Each structure stands twice: as structure tokens, then as C-alpha cells.
Amino acid sequence: MDIEAIRAGKIKQLAGADLEDEDLSHSLLERVNFAGATLVGVNLTQSNLKGARLDGANLIGATLSNADLRANFLGANLMQADLSGADLRGSNLRGANLMGAKLSQASFAGAFLSGTNLMGVNLQGVDFRGADLRGANLNSANLKGADFSYADLQGASLSEANLEEADLRGANLGGANLTGANLLCAELEGTNLSGTNLDRACTLGTLAK
């Protein structure tokens, strides 16, 4: 495998390739097809993957910090991956597994995260504005100060999640499960709470009209 040619973006078809533990940091990987590829432990720090296909790819433990990840991660496995500071705006992460991932300062604005597994992940202050999180698993996640304004969380599971000071203005939480969630001082102006399960949830100081 010619790693330097890959890093330079000269090879566009890498579907099913085995690139485990390779150093692809600072690479030009726009529109590269990594569908079904093995990218376990790969280093993609500050790489450009805009428009790339990573559907079904195995990225367990990969480092993608500060990378342009406006790409397709449909059903990808990103367990324990480092996506700190990554740009995931508008990305397709439907059905992806992000358990144990590092996501500080990442942006998911307008991203498609329906059915995504974010259980127990630290998402403090993360940007989810306008994102599609229908049916996502956010149980026990730390969402303190996260921005979910105008996001679609219909049917999402947020049991025991920490939503303290989260921005949920204009969000759709219809049918969502917030059993035991912490909504202390969360902003709920214009939020759809129709059919939402708030059993044992803390709503003290919520800012709603």
C-alpha cells in the first residue's frame, strides 16, 4: 500500500482496505472511498476528509482530532475514537457507534445522527444545532451546556443524561425519554415536549415560556 500516495489524495478507491495503525495525519483525503475499511487506531489528525465515504468503516481508537469530517459515517464504528475539535457539520452518522469517543469542541451542527449510539459520552458544550438525533441513544451522556437549539430529538433516549444549562430552544423532544435526566437551568423556550417522559427528571430553573 502506497501510504504517501494515499496521504496526497492520489488514491480515491480504498473500500475495504486495511490501514490499521497507519499515520495519515495532515492528509488530503477529500471524497476518498473508505467504505468498509479497517481504520483501527489510524491517525487522521487534521486531515481533510470532506465528502469522503466511511460508511461501515471500523475506526475503533482512531485519532481524528481537528479533522474536517464532513463526510459519510453511516453505520461506522467510532468507539474510543478521538474526534476532539473535529468539524462534523452536516455529516451522516446515522447508526454510528460513538461510545467512549472523545468529542470535546466538536461541531455536529446540522449533522444526521438518527439511531447513533452516544451512550455515556462526554458532550459538554458540544454544538448540535439543527442536528437530526431522532432515536439516538444519549443515556447517561454528559450534555452540560450543549447546544441543541432546533435539533430533532424525537424518540431519543436521554435517560439519566446531564442536560444542565443545555440550550434546547426550539428543539423537538416529542416522545423522548428523559427519565431521571438533569435539566437544571436548561433553556426550553419553544421546545416540543409532547409525549416526553420526564419521570424523576430535575427541571428546576428551566428557562421556558
VOPAGU-2260 file (C-alpha; in pm, 1 decimal, decimal comma):
REM VOPAGU-2260
SITE   aa  ch    i         X         Y         Z
SITE  MET   A    0       0,0       0,0       0,0
SITE  ASP   A    1     149,8     334,2    -107,1
SITE  ILE   A    2      84,5     542,8     205,3
SITE  GLU   A    3     239,7     859,3      63,2
SITE  ALA   A    4      11,4     839,8    -242,0
SITE  ILE   A    5    -285,1     795,5      -8,3
SITE  ARG   A    6    -177,2    1091,9     205,2
SITE  ALA   A    7    -154,7    1309,0    -106,5
SITE  GLY   A    8    -505,8    1212,8    -210,9
SITE  LYS   A    9    -390,0    1034,3    -526,2
SITE  ILE   A   10    -576,1     711,8    -443,5
SITE  LYS   A   11    -952,8     755,4    -422,5
SITE  GLN   A   12   -1072,7     393,2    -401,7
SITE  LEU   A   13    -983,4     234,8     -67,8
SITE  ALA   A   14   -1305,0      49,3       6,2
SITE  GLY   A   15   -1233,2    -245,5     234,7
SITE  ALA   A   16    -865,4    -153,0     269,7
SITE  ASP   A   17    -669,2    -247,3     582,2
SITE  LEU   A   18    -496,2      66,6     710,8
SITE  GLU   A   19    -480,3     -27,5    1077,9
SITE  ASP   A   20    -248,4     197,1    1284,3
SITE  GLU   A   21    -127,5     389,6     977,2
SITE  ASP   A   22     -26,7     755,4    1011,8
SITE  LEU   A   23    -249,8     955,0     778,7
SITE  SER   A   24    -232,9    1279,7     972,8
SITE  HIS   A   25    -249,8    1605,2     774,3
SITE  SER   A   26    -360,7    1410,2     465,9
SITE  LEU   A   27    -570,2    1529,2     171,0
SITE  LEU   A   28    -847,9    1271,0     162,2
SITE  GLU   A   29   -1140,3    1458,4       9,0
SITE  ARG   A   30   -1401,2    1228,7    -147,9
SITE  VAL   A   31   -1189,9     915,2     -85,0
SITE  ASN   A   32   -1391,1     592,0     -61,5
SITE  PHE   A   33   -1307,1     418,3     268,6
SITE  ALA   A   34   -1634,9     222,6     283,2
SITE  GLY   A   35   -1592,2     -87,6     498,6
SITE  ALA   A   36   -1223,7     -14,0     553,1
SITE  THR   A   37   -1029,2    -118,6     863,8
SITE  LEU   A   38    -902,4     205,6    1015,6
SITE  VAL   A   39    -849,2      84,3    1371,6
SITE  GLY   A   40    -601,5     310,0    1552,4
SITE  VAL   A   41    -530,9     515,2    1239,3
SITE  ASN   A   42    -403,2     870,2    1287,8
SITE  LEU   A   43    -608,6    1119,9    1086,3
SITE  THR   A   44    -527,0    1428,8    1291,5
SITE  GLN   A   45    -601,7    1749,8    1098,3
SITE  SER   A   46    -674,6    1556,6     780,0
SITE  ASN   A   47    -928,1    1671,5     522,4
SITE  LEU   A   48   -1195,1    1404,4     467,0
SITE  LYS   A   49   -1463,4    1631,4     330,4
SITE  GLY   A   50   -1702,7    1429,7     115,3
SITE  ALA   A   51   -1527,0    1101,6     195,7
SITE  ARG   A   52   -1714,7     771,6     234,0
SITE  LEU   A   53   -1654,1     590,5     561,6
SITE  ASP   A   54   -1981,3     400,8     578,9
SITE  GLY   A   55   -1935,2      76,1     767,7
SITE  ALA   A   56   -1570,0     156,6     837,7
SITE  ASN   A   57   -1401,8      34,8    1156,7
SITE  LEU   A   58   -1242,4     335,6    1328,5
SITE  ILE   A   59   -1208,3     197,9    1682,3
SITE  GLY   A   60    -946,8     400,5    1869,5
SITE  ALA   A   61    -870,5     619,9    1568,0
SITE  THR   A   62    -741,6     975,1    1616,1
SITE  LEU   A   63    -939,3    1228,8    1412,0
SITE  SER   A   64    -883,6    1540,0    1619,4
SITE  ASN   A   65    -927,2    1875,7    1443,0
SITE  ALA   A   66   -1003,6    1696,0    1116,3
SITE  ASP   A   67   -1257,3    1800,1     852,9
SITE  LEU   A   68   -1504,5    1514,0     888,6
SITE  ARG   A   69   -1794,1    1649,3     684,6
SITE  ALA   A   70   -1832,3    1301,7     542,0
SITE  ASN   A   71   -2043,8     985,6     538,6
SITE  PHE   A   72   -2001,4     767,9     850,5
SITE  LEU   A   73   -2321,9     568,3     809,3
SITE  GLY   A   74   -2301,5     270,7    1047,7
SITE  ALA   A   75   -1932,0     332,4    1118,5
SITE  ASN   A   76   -1770,6     211,2    1441,0
SITE  LEU   A   77   -1603,3     505,7    1615,9
SITE  MET   A   78   -1575,4     355,5    1963,9
SITE  GLN   A   79   -1296,1     514,7    2169,3
SITE  ALA   A   80   -1205,0     740,6    1875,6
SITE  ASP   A   81   -1070,5    1090,9    1937,9
SITE  LEU   A   82   -1275,9    1347,2    1746,0
SITE  SER   A   83   -1184,0    1645,9    1962,7
SITE  GLY   A   84   -1229,4    1971,2    1773,7
SITE  ALA   A   85   -1343,5    1788,3    1460,3
SITE  ASP   A   86   -1575,4    1951,9    1206,2
SITE  LEU   A   87   -1872,2    1716,0    1161,5
SITE  ARG   A   88   -2122,8    1973,8    1041,0
SITE  GLY   A   89   -2380,4    1813,2     815,0
SITE  SER   A   90   -2211,1    1473,3     839,0
SITE  ASN   A   91   -2406,9    1149,5     806,0
SITE  LEU   A   92   -2351,5     948,3    1125,2
SITE  ARG   A   93   -2676,7     754,2    1116,5
SITE  GLY   A   94   -2643,1     434,4    1317,9
SITE  ALA   A   95   -2278,6     503,1    1403,5
SITE  ASN   A   96   -2127,9     384,8    1732,4
SITE  LEU   A   97   -1954,2     663,0    1926,3
SITE  MET   A   98   -1939,5     503,1    2269,9
SITE  GLY   A   99   -1629,0     613,6    2457,8
SITE  ALA   A  100   -1537,3     868,4    2190,4
SITE  LYS   A  101   -1369,9    1199,4    2277,4
SITE  LEU   A  102   -1579,9    1480,8    2132,9
SITE  SER   A  103   -1481,9    1799,1    2315,5
SITE  GLN   A  104   -1525,0    2109,6    2099,5
SITE  ALA   A  105   -1653,7    1903,5    1806,3
SITE  SER   A  106   -1931,9    2050,6    1592,2
SITE  PHE   A  107   -2232,0    1840,7    1487,5
SITE  ALA   A  108   -2443,8    2132,8    1365,2
SITE  GLY   A  109   -2689,8    2005,9    1104,3
SITE  ALA   A  110   -2549,4    1652,6    1127,1
SITE  PHE   A  111   -2756,1    1336,5    1080,0
SITE  LEU   A  112   -2728,5    1126,7    1397,3
SITE  SER   A  113   -3050,9     928,5    1400,0
SITE  GLY   A  114   -3002,1     597,0    1576,5
SITE  THR   A  115   -2646,4     688,5    1675,7
SITE  ASN   A  116   -2503,2     541,0    1996,1
SITE  LEU   A  117   -2367,4     819,6    2219,7
SITE  MET   A  118   -2437,2     643,7    2547,8
SITE  GLY   A  119   -2231,5     782,1    2836,5
SITE  VAL   A  120   -2023,9    1009,8    2612,3
SITE  ASN   A  121   -1892,1    1344,0    2739,1
SITE  LEU   A  122   -2053,2    1602,2    2511,1
SITE  GLN   A  123   -2023,4    1903,4    2736,2
SITE  GLY   A  124   -2069,6    2224,0    2537,6
SITE  VAL   A  125   -2085,8    2042,4    2202,1
SITE  ASP   A  126   -2273,3    2208,2    1912,0
SITE  PHE   A  127   -2576,5    2007,8    1791,2
SITE  ARG   A  128   -2772,5    2299,8    1646,3
SITE  GLY   A  129   -3031,1    2178,0    1395,9
SITE  ALA   A  130   -2898,8    1820,9    1411,1
SITE  ASP   A  131   -3115,9    1513,7    1348,4
SITE  LEU   A  132   -3090,4    1294,7    1660,4
SITE  ARG   A  133   -3413,1    1100,8    1623,2
SITE  GLY   A  134   -3394,3     776,2    1815,1
SITE  ALA   A  135   -3035,8     840,5    1924,3
SITE  ASN   A  136   -2903,2     679,2    2243,0
SITE  LEU   A  137   -2780,7     953,7    2476,1
SITE  ASN   A  138   -2842,0     768,4    2800,1
SITE  SER   A  139   -2613,9     887,6    3083,1
SITE  ALA   A  140   -2434,1    1127,6    2845,5
SITE  ASN   A  141   -2285,2    1449,7    2980,2
SITE  LEU   A  142   -2461,9    1720,1    2779,2
SITE  LYS   A  143   -2399,4    2008,8    3015,5
SITE  GLY   A  144   -2416,2    2336,1    2823,6
SITE  ALA   A  145   -2460,6    2157,8    2489,9
SITE  ASP   A  146   -2644,4    2347,9    2216,0
SITE  PHE   A  147   -2944,3    2152,0    2086,7
SITE  SER   A  148   -3135,0    2454,5    1959,5
SITE  TYR   A  149   -3377,2    2349,2    1683,6
SITE  ALA   A  150   -3242,1    1993,7    1689,8
SITE  ASP   A  151   -3473,8    1697,4    1630,3
SITE  LEU   A  152   -3456,5    1460,6    1928,3
SITE  GLN   A  153   -3787,7    1289,9    1863,2
SITE  GLY   A  154   -3789,6     948,3    2028,1
SITE  ALA   A  155   -3433,0     987,4    2152,9
SITE  SER   A  156   -3329,4     823,7    2479,2
SITE  LEU   A  157   -3173,3    1061,3    2731,1
SITE  SER   A  158   -3230,4     864,2    3049,8
SITE  GLU   A  159   -3005,4     988,1    3334,2
SITE  ALA   A  160   -2839,8    1235,2    3094,2
SITE  ASN   A  161   -2693,3    1558,6    3228,7
SITE  LEU   A  162   -2857,1    1846,4    3039,8
SITE  GLU   A  163   -2772,0    2114,6    3292,1
SITE  GLU   A  164   -2773,5    2457,2    3124,1
SITE  ALA   A  165   -2825,3    2293,8    2783,9
SITE  ASP   A  166   -2985,5    2502,5    2509,1
SITE  LEU   A  167   -3297,6    2318,3    2389,9
SITE  ARG   A  168   -3479,9    2618,2    2246,4
SITE  GLY   A  169   -3698,2    2520,1    1953,2
SITE  ALA   A  170   -3587,5    2156,2    1979,8
SITE  ASN   A  171   -3821,6    1863,2    1920,8
SITE  LEU   A  172   -3822,9    1627,4    2220,4
SITE  GLY   A  173   -4152,7    1467,5    2131,1
SITE  GLY   A  174   -4169,3    1113,5    2266,7
SITE  ALA   A  175   -3814,6    1134,5    2403,3
SITE  ASN   A  176   -3716,8     952,0    2721,5
SITE  LEU   A  177   -3569,0    1187,3    2981,7
SITE  THR   A  178   -3625,5     963,8    3282,3
SITE  GLY   A  179   -3402,6    1083,2    3564,7
SITE  ALA   A  180   -3236,0    1344,9    3342,8
SITE  ASN   A  181   -3085,1    1661,1    3489,1
SITE  LEU   A  182   -3236,8    1966,5    3318,4
SITE  LEU   A  183   -3124,1    2216,1    3581,4
SITE  CYS   A  184   -3139,6    2566,2    3431,4
SITE  ALA   A  185   -3182,6    2429,3    3077,4
SITE  GLU   A  186   -3338,3    2658,4    2815,9
SITE  LEU   A  187   -3668,2    2516,5    2694,6
SITE  GLU   A  188   -3829,6    2810,3    2516,4
SITE  GLY   A  189   -4034,5    2678,5    2224,4
SITE  THR   A  190   -3928,3    2319,8    2295,1
SITE  ASN   A  191   -4170,8    2044,3    2192,1
SITE  LEU   A  192   -4221,7    1820,9    2497,3
SITE  SER   A  193   -4527,1    1637,8    2367,0
SITE  GLY   A  194   -4523,8    1281,7    2497,8
SITE  THR   A  195   -4183,2    1332,6    2658,7
SITE  ASN   A  196   -4110,9    1113,3    2961,1
SITE  LEU   A  197   -3983,6    1342,9    3238,1
SITE  ASP   A  198   -4027,7    1096,2    3522,4
SITE  ARG   A  199   -3780,6    1180,4    3802,7
SITE  ALA   A  200   -3620,8    1449,1    3585,3
SITE  CYS   A  201   -3487,7    1764,7    3750,1
SITE  THR   A  202   -3643,4    2070,1    3583,3
SITE  LEU   A  203   -3551,4    2325,2    3847,2
SITE  GLY   A  204   -3473,4    2664,7    3699,7
SITE  THR   A  205   -3555,9    2565,0    3342,4
SITE  LEU   A  206   -3597,4    2868,4    3123,6
SITE  ALA   A  207   -3918,5    2811,8    2932,5
SITE  LYS   A  208   -4211,9    3021,8    2816,5
